[in-house]
Amino acid sequence: MRRRTFLRGLLGGAAVSVALPPLEALLNTHGTAWADGGELPTRFGVWFWGNGVRREHWIPDGEGMGWRPRAEMQPLESVRGYVSPVTGLEIKTATHPHHSGMTGIMTGARYHQVGTTRDTIVTTFAHPSCDQIAAAHFEGQTPFRSLELAVCRFRGTDEGTTFQHLSHNGPNNVNPSEYSPAAAFRRLFGMGPTAPQIDLARRSVLDAVNGRIRALQAKVGARDRARLEQHFDSIRALELRLDTGSPQCATPPAPANDYPDVEGREQIAEKNRAMSDLMAVALACDLTRAFSIMFSTAGSGVIVWPAGARNSLHQICHDEAAPQPTVHAAITYTMEQLAYFLGRLRDTPEGDGNLLDRCSILCTTELSEGNVHSNDEFPILVAGKGGGRLKGGVHYRSRNRENASLAVLTALRGAGVPLPAWGHDAGRVNSSVGALEA
C-alpha cells in the first residue's frame, strides 16, 4: 500500500474521498517510521486566543519538570506532560500593544502600519506568519499547504488584518480562517454543492465509499481493522454532529445554519469540539502539516458567557475592577477548550505513539494582561513533542526578559523546520530555548 491512500466514491454526483490514517501495514515493525524507512510526519501549528491572561493565575509555580499549574493552566493538567509553559519573555518590537503583540509573536517583527482610525492605528503583518514559514517547508508533501480554522466568530474591527486574521503571507495577504465546521468538513472531504443540499444532508460521505472500506478491511490485520473502524467512527460522529448542528438545510456555507446562537449565546464549546475533531482527522490523514486554530481574534470581542461574561472580553478587561474575576474565569474557560484540542490529538494513535507526540504547537495570545495592555511576561505554551525533538512538560522561566521570538523558533525547530534564525530587527533571534529541546 502507498503511504497516502484514499478511498474514493461518488455522493450525489460529486466526487468524495476519505483519507486513511497511517496503518501498521504502512509502518516498520516498531511503528517508528514508514516501512520504506522514511520518517513519520511532524507538524507545526498555532492555537491562538485573544486578549491575554491574568498573570497571578497564569505563571506556574516551580520550574523545569517539577512545575505546578496555577488556576488558569489547571485545565491543562490532563496533558501536562505535553505542555511546556515559557514565561518571562517579552515582545521586543512593541510600540502599540495589540498590534505589536500580534505581529511580534506571529512574525518576530513590528507591524506594518497602513493608516489610522479613531484614536488608534490600522495595521497588517509586514512578513509571513510562522505557520506559513512552516507551510513553505512542508510544501508539496500534503494535499493542503496549510489549514486555518476558527472557533469564536469575528465581531468586527476597523484596525486592519492584524485584528481579524491569524495567518498571513505578507502585508494584507491573508489566509482566512474557516469559521464553519460544515464548510471545513466539505473542503477536507471533497463534498461540493453539486446536488441539492437536502439530499447531501441525509447521506454520508462514508456511504459513498462503503464498498472500498469493506474491501480494505479484508486485506489488513486485526489491529489495522480496529484502527480503521475507529477512524471511520470518528468521521461518522463528525457527520452526525454537523447534521445536528445544522437542522435547516440551505446552500453552504451560510454561517447562520452552522451552530447558530442559542438564546443569543454563541455555541463556543460545541464549535471548539467540532473544529478540534476535524483538525485531528486532517492531521491523522496527513492532509496538512501546517495549521492554525484561532480560538478568538486579537482584541477578543467574544462574549465568554459560560464564564459569566455579559460583554466582550476586550471590554471587560477595560471595565472590570481588579482582580477581574470574570476575566480570570474567561481565560480558565479558554484553556479548557485548548485542553480538549490537545487531548483529542493525544487520544489519536499514530505509529508507536499519538498525534500530539508528533506535533509542535505554539499556543499564545497578543497581550500579557488585557487591562494594562502589556507585552512583557508574554503568555506562551509550546505543546507536543515534535517527533522526539521536544521534551514536553517543562516550565522555562526567563530571568532577564529575553525575546519572545526564542519560543517561536523553538516551536518551529520542534516541528523539524530547520531555521537558523527567526524574526526581524529587534525581534530576530538565532537560538532557541534549549531547556525545552530533547
SULJO-V182748 format. One line per field, one symbol per residue. ss: DSSP state (2 for helix, 1 for strand, 0 for the rest). psi: psi as a letter, one per 30 degrees, with the letter a starting at -180 (. if undefined). A space follows every 50 residues. Layout:
# SULJO-V182748
ss: ???
psi: ???
This chain:
# SULJO-V182748
ss: 00000111111001111110000222100000110000100011111100 01002222001001000100222222222222111110010000002222 22222220000111111001111100000222222222000000001111 00000000002222001111001110010022222222200000002222 20002222022222222220022222222222222222222222200000 00002220000100100222222222222222220000011111000000 00002220000022222220000022222222222222222222220011 00112222111111000010000000000111100222010000111000 00102222222222000000010022201000022210
psi: klejkkklakjhfkklkjlkljleffllffgfllfgflklkllklkjklk gaajeffeklkllbfglkkaeffefgefgeffkjkjlfllkfgkfjdeee eeeeeffgllljkfalkcgalkllkflkleefeeeeefkfflekelkkll dklkgklggafefekekkfakgjljkkkfjeeeeeeeeggjlhflkeeee fglkfeefgeeeeeeeffflleeeeeeeeeeeeeeeeeeeeeeefifkkl klhjffgjhlkjhgkkieeeeeeeeeeeeeeeeeghflgklkjjellkhj gkjiefggkflleeeeeeekkkgieeeeeeeeeefeeeeeeeeeeegjkk bgbleffgljkjjaafldkffghkglhkjkkjklghgffkekgkjkjkfh hlkffeeeeeeeefggjikflkakbfgklglajfffk.
